[in-house]
C-alpha cells in the first residue's frame, strides 16, 4: 500500500519540528543564565566516567542525566530535552550526528526455570520455536533466524523482563543491562554468534556548542572505561 502524501510530509517534518523546539528550549535556558548540560542515556550505560572528565575541564557546569528509551532517544536530542546522549542502535539517524563508542555482547533473557537457563552459552538455533518479546519492529533486531513473535512490545528493559519472568517469551539484551538488572527469576545466557550491540554518542546536527564538543571529547576518551563499567564488579573496583 502506498503511503499517502500528507503522511510522507508529516514524517519528513518530524525531525525538523523537533529541532526547532530544541533551539527554542536552548535559547530559553541560555536566557536564564544556566550553566547546565543534560546527558541522555539508555539503560545500562554509565555516564559518570565521561561526566567526571568533562567536569574536570568545566567545573562551573552542572551535568544532569536523563533516561531515554528506544522510542524517544532521537526525539529527546532533537527537541532539546537532552543536549547529548548515549544511544543504542538502531536509532532514527535523521537530524543526528552519531559517533560510535564501543560494542557489547548480546545475551538472551530467559525465565529462571527455562530448559536453557544456566547454560554457559547458546546458539541462536537453540531458541528456535521460542516466542520473542521485541522492543520494536522485529526487522530492526540483531537476530539471524526467524522467531515466533510473542506479540508483545516492551518500551523499556523493566517491561521486557517482567514479560520474560512471567514466561511470555524470551528477549535479547546487552551485557551491561544484565548487570544492572540482575534478578533471581531471570537467567542471562550469551549468544556469541549474534553481532554485538553498538553504543554511540548522538548529538542533534543543529546543536553546536563548546560544551557539547567538550563532552563528546570526554565520551570518546572514556569509551573503554564506560564499556568496562558495564561489568558492575569492575566498576566497584575502579571507584
HELIX and SHEET records of a PDB file:
HELIX    1   1 UNK A    5  UNK A   31  1                                  27    
HELIX    2   2 UNK A   48  UNK A   57  1                                  10    
HELIX    3   3 UNK A   73  UNK A   78  1                                   6    
HELIX    4   4 UNK A  124  UNK A  127  5                                   4    
HELIX    5   5 UNK A  138  UNK A  140  5                                   3    
HELIX    6   6 UNK A  157  UNK A  165  1                                   9    
HELIX    7   7 UNK A  175  UNK A  180  1                                   6    
HELIX    8   8 UNK A  210  UNK A  221  1                                  12    
HELIX    9   9 UNK A  223  UNK A  228  1                                   6    
HELIX   10  10 UNK A  232  UNK A  238  1                                   7    
SHEET    1   A 5 UNK A  62  UNK A  67  0                                        
SHEET    2   A 5 UNK A  36  UNK A  41  1                                        
SHEET    3   A 5 UNK A  84  UNK A  88  1                                        
SHEET    4   A 5 UNK A 197  UNK A 204 -1                                        
SHEET    5   A 5 UNK A  96  UNK A 104 -1                                        
SHEET    1   B 3 UNK A 171  UNK A 174  0                                        
SHEET    2   B 3 UNK A 106  UNK A 111 -1                                        
SHEET    3   B 3 UNK A 186  UNK A 190 -1                                        
SHEET    1   C 2 UNK A 132  UNK A 134  0                                        
SHEET    2   C 2 UNK A 149  UNK A 153  1                                        
END                                                                             
